[in-house]
C-alpha cells in the first residue's frame, strides 16, 4: 500500500463511517464537550448540515488509502482576530500511530494558505495529549503558552497548551 492521505469535503454518505470512528471514548477525552459522546449517525448528519453553509469548506474528511480515517477543520476568527484561524482534528483510534494526523495537518495548512487570508494558525491541546502536540511540532508549530486550569473536561480541571504557526 502507498499510504495515500487526502482531505476532501464531507459527504452525506460518510455519516455511518464518521459515527463509527467518532463514537470512541478515547477520542472524546481529547476534544471539546460539544463533540457528542456517544456519537451517532444523527450527530454526523447534523454536523454535515451545519457545515454546508461555509464556503470554502471548514471541515474535511481525512482519507487514508480510500477510507475515512478522521477529520480536520478550522474555526475562522472574526473582528480584530480575523487574521487568525484555529485548527482541530481527530484520527480514528484504529489509525493512531501511522503518521496520518501529521500528514493531514500539512495538507490542512496548504488548504488554509489557498483558501483563507490569515497569518496565524493555532491549536489548543489538552495537557495530556502528547501525540497531538507532536503532530503540531512536526508541522512547524511552536508552544506559545500554557493556560493553567483552563479546561474542565470529564469532571477534571486541566491545563491546555496553545500551539502556533505563522504562515
DSSP file (Angstrom, degrees, kcal/mol; ACC not computed):
  #  RESIDUE AA STRUCTURE BP1 BP2  ACC     N-H-->O    O-->H-N    N-H-->O    O-->H-N    TCO  KAPPA ALPHA  PHI   PSI    X-CA   Y-CA   Z-CA
    1    1 A X              0   0    0      0, 0.0    64,-0.0     0, 0.0     0, 0.0   0.000 360.0 360.0 360.0 147.7    0.0    0.0    0.0
    2    2 A X        -     0   0    0      2,-0.0    63,-0.0    63,-0.0     0, 0.0   0.456 360.0-130.1 -95.5  -0.1    1.1    3.5   -0.7
    3    3 A X        -     0   0    0      1,-0.2     2,-0.3    61,-0.1     0, 0.0   0.906  33.2-169.6  54.8  48.5   -0.5    5.1    2.4
    4    4 A X        -     0   0    0     60,-0.0    61,-2.9     1,-0.0     2,-0.5  -0.539   5.7-168.1 -73.5 130.5   -2.2    7.9    0.4
    5    5 A X  E     +A   64   0A   0     -2,-0.3     2,-0.3    59,-0.2    59,-0.2  -0.987  13.8 162.5-122.6 126.1   -3.7   10.7    2.5
    6    6 A X  E     -A   63   0A   0     57,-2.0    57,-3.4    -2,-0.5     2,-0.4  -0.952  29.3-134.4-136.9 157.7   -6.0   13.3    1.1
    7    7 A X  E     +A   62   0A   0     -2,-0.3     2,-0.3    55,-0.2    55,-0.2  -0.914  30.3 164.9-109.5 140.4   -8.5   15.7    2.5
    8    8 A X  E     -A   61   0A   0     53,-1.8    53,-3.4    -2,-0.4     3,-0.1  -0.989  41.8 -87.2-150.1 156.0  -12.0   16.2    1.0
    9    9 A X  E     -A   60   0A   0     -2,-0.3    51,-0.2    51,-0.2     2,-0.1  -0.261  53.0-100.0 -59.9 150.2  -15.3   17.7    2.0
   10   10 A X        -     0   0    0     49,-0.7     2,-0.3    38,-0.1    -1,-0.1  -0.425  36.4-154.1 -68.7 146.6  -17.7   15.5    4.0
   11   11 A X    >   -     0   0    0     -2,-0.1     3,-2.6    -3,-0.1     4,-0.2  -0.915  27.1-115.4-121.5 150.9  -20.5   13.9    2.0
   12   12 A X  G >  S+     0   0    0     -2,-0.3     3,-1.6     1,-0.3    -1,-0.1   0.844 115.2  62.5 -52.5 -36.5  -23.9   12.7    3.4
   13   13 A X  G 3  S+     0   0    0      1,-0.3     3,-0.4     2,-0.1     4,-0.3   0.615  91.4  68.4 -67.3 -11.9  -22.9    9.1    2.6
   14   14 A X  G <>  +     0   0    0     -3,-2.6     4,-2.8     1,-0.2    -1,-0.3   0.518  69.8  98.0 -83.3  -5.5  -20.0    9.4    5.1
   15   15 A X  H <> S+     0   0    0     -3,-1.6     4,-2.6     1,-0.2     5,-0.2   0.872  81.9  48.1 -56.8 -43.4  -22.3    9.6    8.1
   16   16 A X  H  > S+     0   0    0     -3,-0.4     4,-2.1     2,-0.2    -1,-0.2   0.914 114.0  46.0 -64.5 -43.1  -22.0    6.0    9.1
   17   17 A X  H  > S+     0   0    0     -4,-0.3     4,-2.2     2,-0.2    -2,-0.2   0.907 113.4  49.4 -67.2 -41.2  -18.2    5.9    8.8
   18   18 A X  H  X S+     0   0    0     -4,-2.8     4,-3.2     1,-0.2     5,-0.3   0.943 111.6  48.6 -63.0 -46.4  -17.9    9.2   10.8
   19   19 A X  H  X S+     0   0    0     -4,-2.6     4,-1.8    -5,-0.3    20,-0.2   0.897 110.1  52.4 -60.5 -40.1  -20.2    7.9   13.5
   20   20 A X  H  < S+     0   0    0     -4,-2.1    -1,-0.2    -5,-0.2    -2,-0.2   0.908 116.5  38.7 -62.9 -42.4  -18.2    4.7   13.7
   21   21 A X  H  < S+     0   0    0     -4,-2.2    72,-0.4     1,-0.2    -2,-0.2   0.919 118.9  46.1 -71.3 -45.0  -14.9    6.5   14.1
   22   22 A X  H  < S+     0   0    0     -4,-3.2     2,-2.4    -5,-0.2    -2,-0.2   0.688  87.8  86.0 -79.0 -19.6  -16.1    9.3   16.4
   23   23 A X     <  +     0   0    0     -4,-1.8     2,-0.4    -5,-0.3    -1,-0.2  -0.433  67.4 117.1 -80.9  68.5  -18.1    7.1   18.8
   24   24 A X     >  -     0   0    0     -2,-2.4     4,-2.4     1,-0.1     3,-0.5  -0.983  60.5-148.9-143.9 121.7  -15.0    6.5   20.9
   25   25 A X  H  > S+     0   0    0     -2,-0.4     4,-1.9     1,-0.2    -1,-0.1   0.860  99.4  57.3 -60.2 -38.3  -14.4    7.5   24.5
   26   26 A X  H  4 S+     0   0    0      1,-0.2     4,-0.2     2,-0.2    -1,-0.2   0.829 109.9  44.8 -66.7 -31.5  -10.6    7.9   23.9
   27   27 A X  H >4 S+     0   0    0     -3,-0.5     3,-2.1     1,-0.2     4,-0.2   0.925 109.5  55.5 -72.4 -46.1  -11.3   10.4   21.2
   28   28 A X  H >< S+     0   0    0     -4,-2.4     3,-1.3     1,-0.3    -2,-0.2   0.827  97.8  64.1 -56.4 -33.5  -13.9   12.2   23.3
   29   29 A X  T 3< S+     0   0    0     -4,-1.9    -1,-0.3     1,-0.2    -2,-0.2   0.690 106.7  44.1 -63.5 -17.5  -11.3   12.7   26.1
   30   30 A X  T <  S+     0   0    0     -3,-2.1     2,-0.3    -4,-0.2    96,-0.3   0.268 106.7  65.8-113.6   9.7   -9.3   14.9   23.8
   31   31 A X  S <  S-     0   0    0     -3,-1.3    59,-0.0    -4,-0.2    94,-0.0  -0.778  90.4 -80.9-126.4 171.8  -12.0   17.1   22.2
   32   32 A X    >   -     0   0    0     -2,-0.3     3,-1.9     1,-0.1    -1,-0.1  -0.295  42.1-111.0 -70.3 157.2  -14.4   19.8   23.3
   33   33 A X  T 3  S+     0   0    0      1,-0.3     4,-0.1    -4,-0.1    -1,-0.1   0.709 111.5  73.8 -65.2 -21.0  -17.6   18.8   25.0
   34   34 A X  T 3  S+     0   0    0      2,-0.1     2,-0.8     1,-0.0    -1,-0.3   0.697  77.5  89.2 -67.3 -14.6  -19.7   19.9   22.1
   35   35 A X  S <  S-     0   0    0     -3,-1.9    -4,-0.1    -7,-0.1     4,-0.0  -0.758  90.7-125.0 -78.5 111.3  -18.4   16.8   20.3
   36   36 A X        -     0   0    0     -2,-0.8     2,-0.3     4,-0.1     3,-0.1  -0.155  16.0-135.4 -67.0 151.7  -21.1   14.3   21.4
   37   37 A X  S    S+     0   0    0      1,-0.3     2,-0.2    -4,-0.1   -14,-0.1  -0.882  96.5  35.9-146.9 120.7  -20.5   11.0   23.2
   38   38 A X  S    S-     0   0    0     -2,-0.3     2,-0.5   -19,-0.1    -1,-0.3   0.514  95.5-149.9 -68.1 157.1  -21.9    8.7   22.3
   39   39 A X        -     0   0    0    -20,-0.2     2,-0.2    -2,-0.2   -16,-0.2  -0.896  18.2-171.9-105.1 123.1  -21.6    9.9   18.7
   40   40 A X     >  -     0   0    0     -2,-0.5     4,-1.9   -18,-0.1     5,-0.1  -0.568  40.7-105.8-111.3 170.9  -24.4    8.8   16.4
   41   41 A X  H  > S+     0   0    0      1,-0.2     4,-2.6     2,-0.2     5,-0.2   0.879 122.8  57.1 -61.1 -37.8  -25.2    8.9   12.7
   42   42 A X  H  > S+     0   0    0      1,-0.2     4,-2.6     2,-0.2    -1,-0.2   0.901 104.6  51.9 -59.9 -41.1  -27.7   11.7   13.5
   43   43 A X  H  > S+     0   0    0      2,-0.2     4,-2.3     1,-0.2    -1,-0.2   0.918 110.0  49.0 -60.6 -43.4  -24.8   13.7   15.1
   44   44 A X  H  X S+     0   0    0     -4,-1.9     4,-2.5     2,-0.2    -2,-0.2   0.935 111.8  47.8 -62.2 -46.7  -22.8   13.2   11.9
   45   45 A X  H  X S+     0   0    0     -4,-2.6     4,-2.4     1,-0.2    -2,-0.2   0.892 111.6  50.5 -63.3 -39.7  -25.7   14.3    9.7
   46   46 A X  H  X S+     0   0    0     -4,-2.6     4,-2.4     2,-0.2    -1,-0.2   0.901 110.3  50.7 -62.6 -40.7  -26.3   17.4   11.9
   47   47 A X  H  X S+     0   0    0     -4,-2.3     4,-2.1     2,-0.2    -2,-0.2   0.920 110.5  48.6 -63.1 -44.8  -22.6   18.2   11.7
   48   48 A X  H  X S+     0   0    0     -4,-2.5     4,-1.1     2,-0.2    -2,-0.2   0.922 111.5  50.2 -61.4 -43.9  -22.7   18.0    7.9
   49   49 A X  H >< S+     0   0    0     -4,-2.4     3,-0.5     1,-0.2     4,-0.4   0.920 110.5  49.3 -62.0 -44.6  -25.8   20.2    7.7
   50   50 A X  H >< S+     0   0    0     -4,-2.4     3,-0.9     1,-0.2    -1,-0.2   0.908 113.2  46.9 -59.9 -42.5  -24.2   22.8    9.9
   51   51 A X  H >< S+     0   0    0     -4,-2.1     3,-1.5     1,-0.2     7,-0.3   0.603  90.2  81.6 -81.1 -11.9  -21.0   22.9    7.9
   52   52 A X  T << S+     0   0    0     -4,-1.1    -1,-0.2    -3,-0.5    -2,-0.2   0.766  82.0  66.4 -63.1 -23.7  -22.8   23.1    4.5
   53   53 A X  T <  S+     0   0    0     -3,-0.9     2,-0.5    -4,-0.4    -1,-0.3   0.632  85.8  88.2 -74.2 -11.7  -23.2   26.8    4.9
   54   54 A X    <   -     0   0    0     -3,-1.5     2,-0.4    -4,-0.1     4,-0.2  -0.761  66.1-146.3 -98.6 130.0  -19.5   27.5    4.8
   55   55 A X  S    S+     0   0    0     -2,-0.5     2,-0.2     2,-0.1    -3,-0.0  -0.980  89.8  34.5-133.5 122.9  -17.6   28.2    1.6
   56   56 A X  S    S-     0   0    0     -2,-0.4    -1,-0.1    60,-0.0    59,-0.0   0.582 115.8-101.0 -68.4 165.5  -14.8   27.2    1.4
   57   57 A X        -     0   0    0     -2,-0.2    -2,-0.1     1,-0.1     3,-0.1  -0.233  29.4-162.9 -56.2 141.4  -15.4   24.1    3.5
   58   58 A X  S    S+     0   0    0     -7,-0.3    16,-2.7     1,-0.2     2,-0.4   0.453  74.5  46.7-108.0  -4.6  -14.3   24.4    7.1
   59   59 A X  E     - B   0  73A   0     14,-0.2   -49,-0.7    -8,-0.1     2,-0.3  -0.997  68.5-175.2-138.9 136.6  -14.3   20.7    8.0
   60   60 A X  E     -AB   9  72A   0     12,-3.2    12,-2.3    -2,-0.4     2,-0.3  -0.954  25.7-117.6-134.5 146.4  -12.8   18.0    5.8
   61   61 A X  E     -AB   8  71A   0    -53,-3.4   -53,-1.8    -2,-0.3     2,-0.7  -0.617  24.9-134.1 -77.9 140.7  -12.6   14.2    5.9
   62   62 A X  E     -AB   7  70A   0      8,-2.5     7,-3.4    -2,-0.3     8,-1.0  -0.889  22.7-159.2 -94.4 115.9   -9.2   12.7    6.2
   63   63 A X  E     -AB   6  68A   0    -57,-3.4   -57,-2.0    -2,-0.7     2,-0.5  -0.851   9.5-172.6-100.2 129.2   -9.0    9.9    3.7
   64   64 A X  E >  S-AB   5  67A   0      3,-3.4     3,-1.8    -2,-0.5   -59,-0.2  -0.960  76.2 -25.1-124.0 111.0   -6.3    7.2    4.2
   65   65 A X  T 3  S-     0   0    0    -61,-2.9    -1,-0.1    -2,-0.5   -60,-0.1   0.872 128.6 -48.6  51.2  40.6   -6.0    4.7    1.3
   66   66 A X  T 3  S+     0   0    0    -62,-0.3     2,-0.3     1,-0.3    -1,-0.3   0.370 120.3 101.3  87.0  -4.6   -9.6    5.4    0.3
   67   67 A X  E <  S-B   64   0A   0     -3,-1.8    -3,-3.4   -50,-0.0     2,-0.4  -0.842  80.4-104.6-112.7 151.0  -11.1    5.0    3.8
   68   68 A X  E     +B   63   0A   0     -2,-0.3    -5,-0.2    -5,-0.2     3,-0.1  -0.604  40.7 169.1 -73.4 124.3  -12.2    7.7    6.2
   69   69 A X  E     -     0   0A   0     -7,-3.4    23,-3.3    -2,-0.4     2,-0.3   0.516  57.1 -50.5-112.8 -11.4   -9.6    7.9    9.0
   70   70 A X  E     -BC  62  91A   0     -8,-1.0    -8,-2.5    21,-0.3     2,-0.3  -0.982  56.5 -85.8 168.4-160.3  -10.6   11.1   10.7
   71   71 A X  E     -BC  61  90A   0     19,-2.4    19,-2.2    -2,-0.3     2,-0.3  -0.996  20.1-169.2-146.1 145.1  -11.5   14.8   10.4
   72   72 A X  E     +BC  60  89A   0    -12,-2.3   -12,-3.2    -2,-0.3     2,-0.3  -0.949  18.2 165.1-128.6 154.3   -9.7   18.2   10.3
   73   73 A X  E     -BC  59  88A   0     15,-2.3    15,-2.0    -2,-0.3     2,-0.3  -0.990  25.1-131.7-161.7 169.9  -11.3   21.6   10.5
   74   74 A X  E     - C   0  87A   0    -16,-2.7     2,-0.6    -2,-0.3    13,-0.2  -0.940   5.4-150.9-128.1 149.6  -10.8   25.3   11.0
   75   75 A X  E     - C   0  86A   0     11,-2.8    11,-2.4    -2,-0.3     2,-0.3  -0.950  23.8-144.7-118.6 105.7  -12.5   27.9   13.1
   76   76 A X  E     - C   0  85A   0     -2,-0.6     9,-0.2     9,-0.2     2,-0.1  -0.555  14.4-139.1 -75.8 127.3  -12.3   31.2   11.4
   77   77 A X        -     0   0    0      7,-1.6     2,-0.2    -2,-0.3    -1,-0.1  -0.467  18.1-152.2 -86.3 160.3  -11.8   34.1   13.8
   78   78 A X    >   +     0   0    0     -2,-0.1     3,-2.1     5,-0.1     5,-0.1  -0.699  48.7  12.5-127.3 174.9  -13.6   37.4   13.4
   79   79 A X  G >  S-     0   0    0      1,-0.3     3,-1.8    -2,-0.2     4,-0.1  -0.290 131.0  -4.8  59.3-132.5  -13.3   41.1   14.2
   80   80 A X  G 3  S+     0   0    0      1,-0.3     3,-0.3     2,-0.1    -1,-0.3   0.640 138.2  56.9 -69.0 -11.6   -9.8   42.0   15.4
   81   81 A X  G X  S+     0   0    0     -3,-2.1     3,-2.1     1,-0.2    -4,-0.3   0.220  70.1 116.3 -98.6  13.2   -8.8   38.3   15.3
   82   82 A X  T <   +     0   0    0     -3,-1.8    -1,-0.2     1,-0.3    -2,-0.1   0.601  67.7  60.7 -64.9 -12.6   -9.7   37.9   11.6
   83   83 A X  T 3  S+     0   0    0     -3,-0.3    36,-2.9    -5,-0.1    37,-2.2   0.258  97.0  78.4 -94.9  11.8   -6.1   37.1   10.6
   84   84 A X  E <   - d   0 120A   0     -3,-2.1    -7,-1.6    34,-0.2     2,-0.3  -0.878  56.7-172.3-118.6 152.2   -6.1   34.1   12.9
   85   85 A X  E     -Cd  76 121A   0     35,-2.2    37,-2.2    -2,-0.3     2,-0.4  -0.991  14.9-142.1-143.5 135.0   -7.6   30.6   12.4
   86   86 A X  E     -Cd  75 122A   0    -11,-2.4   -11,-2.8    -2,-0.3     2,-0.3  -0.793  17.3-155.6 -97.1 140.1   -7.9   27.8   14.9
   87   87 A X  E     +C   74   0A   0     35,-2.7    37,-0.4    -2,-0.4     2,-0.3  -0.839  13.4 176.2-114.0 152.8   -7.4   24.2   13.7
   88   88 A X  E     +C   73   0A   0    -15,-2.0   -15,-2.3    -2,-0.3     2,-0.3  -0.974   3.6 166.6-148.5 160.0   -8.7   21.0   15.2
   89   89 A X  E     -C   72   0A   0     -2,-0.3     2,-0.3   -17,-0.2   -17,-0.2  -0.989  15.0-164.2-165.7 158.9   -8.5   17.3   14.2
   90   90 A X  E     -C   71   0A   0    -19,-2.2   -19,-2.4    -2,-0.3     2,-0.4  -0.978   9.3-151.9-149.9 151.9   -9.1   13.8   15.3
   91   91 A X  E     -C   70   0A   0     -2,-0.3   -21,-0.3   -21,-0.2     5,-0.1  -0.965  33.7-103.8-120.5 137.1   -8.0   10.4   14.0
   92   92 A X    >   -     0   0    0    -23,-3.3     3,-2.7    -2,-0.4     4,-0.4  -0.346  34.4-118.9 -57.8 139.2   -9.9    7.2   14.5
   93   93 A X  G >  S+     0   0    0    -72,-0.4     3,-1.5     1,-0.3    -1,-0.1   0.820 112.1  61.9 -55.8 -34.9   -8.2    5.1   17.1
   94   94 A X  G 3  S+     0   0    0      1,-0.3    -1,-0.3   -73,-0.1    -2,-0.1   0.661 105.9  49.2 -66.8 -12.2   -7.6    2.2   14.8
   95   95 A X  G X  S+     0   0    0     -3,-2.7     3,-1.0   -26,-0.2     5,-0.4   0.402  82.7 124.8-104.3   0.2   -5.4    4.6   12.7
   96   96 A X  T <   +     0   0    0     -3,-1.5    -3,-0.0    -4,-0.4    -4,-0.0  -0.248  66.9  26.7 -62.0 147.8   -3.3    6.0   15.5
   97   97 A X  T 3  S+     0   0    0      1,-0.0    -1,-0.2    34,-0.0    -4,-0.0   0.588  90.2 100.8  81.7  12.1    0.4    5.8   15.2
   98   98 A X  S <  S-     0   0    0     -3,-1.0    -2,-0.1     0, 0.0    -1,-0.0   0.376  94.3-110.1-108.8   2.5    0.6    5.8   11.4
   99   99 A X  S  > S+     0   0    0     -4,-0.1     4,-2.0     3,-0.0     5,-0.2   0.583  79.5 128.9  80.6   9.1    1.6    9.5   10.8
  100  100 A X  H  > S+     0   0    0     -5,-0.4     4,-2.9     1,-0.2     5,-0.2   0.923  70.1  48.9 -65.8 -45.2   -1.8   10.2    9.4
  101  101 A X  H  > S+     0   0    0      1,-0.2     4,-2.4     2,-0.2    -1,-0.2   0.892 109.7  53.0 -63.3 -38.9   -2.5   13.2   11.6
  102  102 A X  H  > S+     0   0    0      2,-0.2     4,-1.7     1,-0.2    -1,-0.2   0.938 114.1  41.2 -62.0 -47.0    0.9   14.7   10.8
  103  103 A X  H  X S+     0   0    0     -4,-2.0     4,-2.3     2,-0.2    -2,-0.2   0.898 113.2  54.1 -68.5 -40.0    0.4   14.5    7.0
  104  104 A X  H  X S+     0   0    0     -4,-2.9     4,-2.5     1,-0.2    -2,-0.2   0.888 107.0  51.7 -61.8 -38.4   -3.3   15.6    7.3
  105  105 A X  H  X S+     0   0    0     -4,-2.4     4,-2.5     2,-0.2    -1,-0.2   0.910 107.7  51.9 -65.2 -40.8   -2.1   18.8    9.2
  106  106 A X  H  X S+     0   0    0     -4,-1.7     4,-1.7     1,-0.2    -2,-0.2   0.920 112.0  46.8 -59.7 -43.0    0.4   19.5    6.5
  107  107 A X  H  X S+     0   0    0     -4,-2.3     4,-2.3     1,-0.2    -2,-0.2   0.887 110.4  52.7 -66.0 -38.7   -2.4   19.2    3.9
  108  108 A X  H  X S+     0   0    0     -4,-2.5     4,-2.8     2,-0.2    -2,-0.2   0.897 106.0  53.6 -63.9 -39.8   -4.7   21.4    6.0
  109  109 A X  H  X S+     0   0    0     -4,-2.5     4,-2.4     2,-0.2    -1,-0.2   0.905 109.2  48.7 -61.3 -40.9   -2.0   24.1    6.2
  110  110 A X  H  X S+     0   0    0     -4,-1.7     4,-1.9     2,-0.2    -2,-0.2   0.911 111.2  50.8 -62.0 -42.4   -1.8   24.1    2.4
  111  111 A X  H  X S+     0   0    0     -4,-2.3     4,-1.5     2,-0.2    -2,-0.2   0.903 109.8  49.8 -61.9 -43.1   -5.6   24.3    2.3
  112  112 A X  H  X S+     0   0    0     -4,-2.8     4,-2.4     1,-0.2     3,-0.4   0.933 109.2  51.4 -62.4 -46.4   -5.6   27.3    4.7
  113  113 A X  H  < S+     0   0    0     -4,-2.4    -1,-0.2     1,-0.2    -2,-0.2   0.871 114.8  43.9 -58.1 -36.8   -3.0   29.1    2.6
  114  114 A X  H  < S+     0   0    0     -4,-1.9    -1,-0.2    -5,-0.2    -2,-0.2   0.726 125.8  28.0 -81.0 -22.7   -5.1   28.6   -0.5
  115  115 A X  H  < S+     0   0    0     -4,-1.5     2,-0.3    -3,-0.4    -2,-0.2   0.560 112.2  51.4-121.3 -11.1   -8.5   29.5    0.9
  116  116 A X     <  -     0   0    0     -4,-2.4     2,-1.1    -5,-0.2    -1,-0.1  -0.968  65.2-134.0-134.9 147.7   -8.1   31.9    3.8
  117  117 A X        +     0   0    0     -2,-0.3     2,-0.3   -35,-0.1    -4,-0.1  -0.667  59.5 128.4 -99.9  77.5   -6.3   35.2    4.3
  118  118 A X        -     0   0    0     -2,-1.1   -34,-0.2    -6,-0.2   -35,-0.1  -0.860  44.1-167.8-128.6 162.0   -4.7   34.6    7.7
  119  119 A X  S    S+     0   0    0    -36,-2.9    48,-1.8    -2,-0.3     2,-0.5   0.503  75.7  59.4-120.9 -15.3   -1.2   34.8    9.2
  120  120 A X  E     -dE  84 166A   0    -37,-2.2   -35,-2.2    46,-0.2     2,-0.4  -0.970  55.2-178.8-126.4 123.0   -1.7   32.9   12.4
  121  121 A X  E     +dE  85 165A   0     44,-3.0    44,-2.8    -2,-0.5     2,-0.3  -0.967  16.2 170.8-116.5 133.0   -2.8   29.3   12.8
  122  122 A X  E     -dE  86 164A   0    -37,-2.2   -35,-2.7    -2,-0.4     2,-0.3  -0.967  21.0-160.2-143.7 160.4   -3.2   27.8   16.2
  123  123 A X  E     - E   0 163A   0     40,-2.3    40,-2.8    -2,-0.3     2,-0.5  -0.991  14.6-141.5-136.5 144.6   -4.4   24.8   18.1
  124  124 A X  E     - E   0 162A   0    -37,-0.4     2,-0.4    -2,-0.3    38,-0.2  -0.939  25.0-171.8-106.5 127.2   -5.4   24.3   21.7
  125  125 A X  E     - E   0 161A   0     36,-2.8    36,-2.9    -2,-0.5   -94,-0.1  -0.970  25.6-117.3-126.9 130.4   -4.3   21.0   23.1
  126  126 A X  E >   - E   0 160A   0     -2,-0.4     3,-2.3   -96,-0.3    34,-0.2  -0.373  34.5-113.8 -62.7 144.6   -5.2   19.4   26.5
  127  127 A X  T 3  S+     0   0    0     32,-2.3    -1,-0.1     1,-0.3    33,-0.1   0.718 112.9  54.4 -57.0 -26.6   -2.1   18.8   28.6
  128  128 A X  T 3  S+     0   0    0     31,-0.2     2,-1.4     1,-0.2    -1,-0.3   0.513  83.6  92.1 -86.4  -4.1   -2.3   15.0   28.4
  129  129 A X    <>  +     0   0    0     -3,-2.3     4,-1.7     1,-0.2     3,-0.3  -0.512  40.4 156.3 -95.8  69.6   -2.4   14.8   24.6
  130  130 A X  H  >  +     0   0    0     -2,-1.4     4,-2.1     1,-0.2    -1,-0.2   0.841  70.0  60.0 -62.0 -35.0    1.3   14.4   23.8
  131  131 A X  H  > S+     0   0    0     -3,-0.2     4,-1.8     1,-0.2    -1,-0.2   0.906 105.4  47.9 -62.3 -41.1    0.6   12.8   20.4
  132  132 A X  H  > S+     0   0    0     -3,-0.3     4,-2.0     1,-0.2    -1,-0.2   0.895 109.4  53.1 -67.0 -39.3   -1.3   15.9   19.2
  133  133 A X  H  X S+     0   0    0     -4,-1.7     4,-2.6     1,-0.2    -1,-0.2   0.889 107.4  52.5 -61.2 -37.8    1.4   18.2   20.4
  134  134 A X  H  X S+     0   0    0     -4,-2.1     4,-2.6     2,-0.2    -1,-0.2   0.890 105.6  54.4 -65.8 -39.7    3.9   16.1   18.4
  135  135 A X  H  X S+     0   0    0     -4,-1.8     4,-0.8     2,-0.2    -1,-0.2   0.930 112.3  43.8 -57.5 -46.5    1.7   16.4   15.3
  136  136 A X  H ><>S+     0   0    0     -4,-2.0     5,-2.4     1,-0.2     3,-0.8   0.922 112.1  51.8 -67.0 -45.0    1.8   20.2   15.6
  137  137 A X  H ><5S+     0   0    0     -4,-2.6     3,-1.8     1,-0.3    -1,-0.2   0.905 106.6  53.8 -58.8 -42.9    5.5   20.3   16.4
  138  138 A X  H 3<5S+     0   0    0     -4,-2.6    -1,-0.3     1,-0.3    -2,-0.2   0.722 107.0  54.1 -65.2 -20.3    6.3   18.2   13.3
  139  139 A X  T <<5S-     0   0    0     -3,-0.8    -1,-0.3    -4,-0.8    -2,-0.2   0.173 127.2 -96.0-100.6  16.5    4.4   20.8   11.2
  140  140 A X  T < 5S+     0   0    0     -3,-1.8    26,-0.2     1,-0.3    -3,-0.2   0.585  76.1 142.0  86.5  10.4    6.4   23.8   12.5
  141  141 A X      < -     0   0    0     -5,-2.4     2,-0.3    -6,-0.1    -1,-0.3  -0.513  34.8-152.9 -78.2 153.4    4.1   24.9   15.3
  142  142 A X  E     -F  164   0A   0     22,-2.8    22,-2.9    -2,-0.2     2,-0.6  -0.936  25.8-100.8-125.1 153.4    5.7   26.2   18.5
  143  143 A X  E     +F  163   0A   0     -2,-0.3    20,-0.2    20,-0.2     3,-0.1  -0.605  39.3 174.8 -73.1 117.2    4.3   26.3   22.0
  144  144 A X  E     -     0   0A   0     18,-3.1     2,-0.3    -2,-0.6    -1,-0.2   0.848  58.0 -17.6 -91.3 -41.1    3.1   29.8   22.7
  145  145 A X  E     -F  162   0A   0     17,-1.3    17,-2.7     2,-0.0     2,-0.5  -0.997  46.0-129.9-161.5 159.5    1.5   29.3   26.1
  146  146 A X  E     -F  161   0A   0     -2,-0.3     2,-0.8    15,-0.2    15,-0.2  -0.981  22.3-152.7-111.9 130.2    0.2   27.1   28.8
  147  147 A X  E >   -F  160   0A   0     13,-3.4    13,-1.8    -2,-0.5     3,-1.0  -0.890  17.8-141.5-107.2 106.3   -3.2   28.0   30.1
  148  148 A X  E 3  S-     0   0A   0     -2,-0.8    11,-0.2     1,-0.3    10,-0.1  -0.444  74.0  -8.7 -75.4 135.5   -3.4   26.7   33.6
  149  149 A X  E 3  S+     0   0A   0     -2,-0.2    -1,-0.3     1,-0.1    10,-0.3   0.847  92.5 131.3  50.7  41.3   -6.7   25.3   34.9
  150  150 A X  E <   +     0   0A   0     -3,-1.0     2,-0.4     8,-0.8     9,-0.2   0.565  53.5  61.8 -98.6 -10.8   -8.5   26.5   31.7
  151  151 A X  E     -F  158   0A   0      7,-2.2     7,-3.3    -4,-0.2     2,-0.6  -0.953  53.9-167.8-123.7 134.3  -10.3   23.3   30.8
  152  152 A X  E     +F  157   0A   0     -2,-0.4     2,-0.4     5,-0.2     5,-0.2  -0.906  27.8 161.8-118.6 101.2  -12.9   21.4   32.7
  153  153 A X  E >   -F  156   0A   0      3,-2.3     3,-1.4    -2,-0.6    -2,-0.1  -0.976  63.8  -8.2-126.8 129.2  -13.3   18.0   30.9
  154  154 A X  T 3  S-     0   0    0     -2,-0.4    -1,-0.2     1,-0.3     3,-0.1   0.868 128.4 -56.7  55.5  39.4  -14.8   14.8   32.2
  155  155 A X  T 3  S+     0   0    0      1,-0.2     2,-0.4    -3,-0.1    -1,-0.3   0.719 116.3 112.5  65.0  24.2  -15.1   16.4   35.7
  156  156 A X  E <   - F   0 153A   0     -3,-1.4    -3,-2.3     2,-0.0     2,-0.5  -0.991  65.9-132.3-127.6 134.9  -11.4   17.2   35.8
  157  157 A X  E     + F   0 152A   0     -2,-0.4     2,-0.3    -5,-0.2    -5,-0.2  -0.766  38.1 178.0 -85.6 124.8   -9.7   20.6   35.8
  158  158 A X  E     - F   0 151A   0     -7,-3.3    -7,-2.2    -2,-0.5    -8,-0.8  -0.825  29.5-123.3-126.6 159.7   -6.9   20.6   33.2
  159  159 A X  E     -     0   0A   0     -2,-0.3   -32,-2.3   -10,-0.3     2,-0.3  -0.668  27.8-160.3 -88.0 155.7   -4.3   22.8   31.7
  160  160 A X  E     -EF 126 147A   0    -13,-1.8   -13,-3.4    -2,-0.3     2,-0.4  -0.934   7.9-134.6-131.9 166.3   -4.1   23.2   28.0
  161  161 A X  E     -EF 125 146A   0    -36,-2.9   -36,-2.8    -2,-0.3     2,-0.6  -0.918   6.5-142.4-119.9 144.1   -1.4   24.4   25.6
  162  162 A X  E     -EF 124 145A   0    -17,-2.7   -18,-3.1    -2,-0.4   -17,-1.3  -0.937  17.8-167.7-107.3 118.7   -1.7   26.9   22.7
  163  163 A X  E     -EF 123 143A   0    -40,-2.8   -40,-2.3    -2,-0.6     2,-0.3  -0.902   9.6-167.7-108.1 134.5    0.5   25.9   19.7
  164  164 A X  E     -EF 122 142A   0    -22,-2.9   -22,-2.8    -2,-0.4     2,-0.4  -0.926  17.3-177.1-130.3 145.8    1.0   28.5   17.0
  165  165 A X  E     -E  121   0A   0    -44,-2.8   -44,-3.0    -2,-0.3     2,-0.5  -0.993  18.2-144.8-136.7 135.3    2.4   28.6   13.4
  166  166 A X  E      E  120   0A   0     -2,-0.4   -46,-0.2   -26,-0.2   -47,-0.1  -0.863 360.0 360.0 -99.1 132.5    2.7   31.8   11.3
  167  167 A X              0   0    0    -48,-1.8   -47,-0.2    -2,-0.5    -1,-0.1   0.374 360.0 360.0-125.0 360.0    2.0   31.4    7.6
